[in-house]
C-alpha cells in the first residue's frame, strides 16, 4: 500500500525540481560548491558589476537579491561569473532570456545557489 504514495512523492519531487531547472543561473555541482558570483549588466568587458538591492546574513552565510528587470527594458542582458571551489576561472553565463529577480543563497561551508526568474 505504501508503494503508490512513494511513487507519487517521487513524481511530485521530480516535477518540482524540473520546474526550477529552467531558471537561469549558476549550475549546481554536487562535489564542487558555488562560493561566489558576480552579476554584470551587459558584457563582462563593460565591467559594470551590479550590487544587490537587498542582502541579509553574514559574509559566510546569507542571502542577496537583485532586481534586474530594468536591464532588459533597456535592451541589455546579464552575465554571471559563477565561482566554484575547485576552479580558478569562473564559469561565465549570459542570461539572454528576460528575468526580473536574481537571488543568491550563500553558505561558505556547503556552497550556495544563484538563480534568476
C-alpha positions in Angstrom: 0.0 0.0 0.0 2.9 2.4 0.6 4.4 2.0 -2.9 1.9 4.3 -4.7 2.5 7.0 -2.1 6.3 6.7 -2.6 5.9 6.8 -6.3 3.6 9.8 -6.1 6.0 11.6 -3.8 8.9 10.9 -6.2 6.9 12.2 -9.1 6.0 15.4 -7.2 9.6 15.9 -6.2 10.8 15.3 -9.8 8.2 17.8 -11.1 9.3 20.4 -8.6 13.0 20.0 -9.5 12.4 20.2 -13.2 10.3 23.4 -12.8 13.3 25.1 -11.4 15.7 23.6 -13.9 14.7 26.1 -16.5 15.6 29.1 -14.2 18.9 30.6 -15.5 21.7 30.8 -13.0 24.8 29.0 -11.8 24.5 25.3 -12.3 24.7 23.2 -9.1 27.7 20.9 -8.8 27.4 18.3 -6.1 31.1 17.9 -5.4 32.2 21.5 -6.2 30.3 24.1 -4.2 29.5 27.6 -5.6 31.4 30.1 -3.5 30.6 33.4 -5.0 29.1 35.2 -8.1 29.5 38.5 -9.8 26.5 39.8 -11.7 27.3 42.0 -14.7 25.0 44.5 -16.5 25.9 43.6 -20.1 29.1 42.0 -21.2 31.9 41.3 -18.7 34.2 43.6 -20.8 31.9 46.5 -20.0 32.9 45.9 -16.3 29.5 47.0 -14.8 29.1 44.8 -11.7 25.8 45.1 -10.1 25.4 45.3 -6.3 22.5 43.5 -4.7 19.4 45.6 -3.9 18.9 43.6 -0.7 21.1 41.5 1.4 20.9 39.7 4.8 23.0 37.4 6.9 26.8 37.4 7.1 29.8 37.2 4.8 29.8 33.4 5.3 26.1 32.7 5.2 23.4 34.9 3.8 21.0 35.9 1.0 21.3 38.6 -1.7 18.6 39.8 -4.1 19.0 41.8 -7.3 16.0 43.5 -9.1 17.1 43.4 -12.8 14.1 44.0 -15.0 15.4 47.4 -16.0 18.4 45.8 -17.6 16.2 44.0 -20.1 13.9 47.0 -20.6 16.9 49.0 -21.8 17.8 46.3 -24.3 20.8 44.7 -22.5 21.4 41.3 -20.9 23.0 40.0 -17.8 26.2 38.0 -17.5 27.1 35.9 -14.4 30.5 34.9 -13.2 30.0 31.7 -11.2 33.0 30.9 -9.0 33.3 27.3 -7.7 35.7 26.0 -5.1 37.8 23.8 -7.4 38.2 26.3 -10.3 40.4 29.3 -10.6 38.5 30.7 -13.5 34.8 31.4 -13.2 32.1 29.9 -15.3 30.6 32.7 -17.4 26.9 32.6 -18.3 25.0 35.1 -20.4 21.3 35.4 -19.5 19.5 36.4 -22.6 16.0 35.5 -21.5 14.2 38.2 -19.7 14.3 37.9 -15.9 13.2 40.3 -13.2 14.9 39.0 -10.0 18.1 37.1 -9.2 18.7 35.5 -5.8 21.9 34.2 -4.2 21.9 31.9 -1.2 25.4 31.9 0.2 26.9 29.2 2.5 30.7 29.1 2.5 30.7 25.6 4.1 28.3 23.8 1.9 28.2 26.1 -1.1 25.4 28.3 -2.4 23.0 28.8 -5.2 22.3 31.6 -7.7 19.1 31.7 -9.8 17.2 34.2 -11.7 13.4 34.3 -12.5 
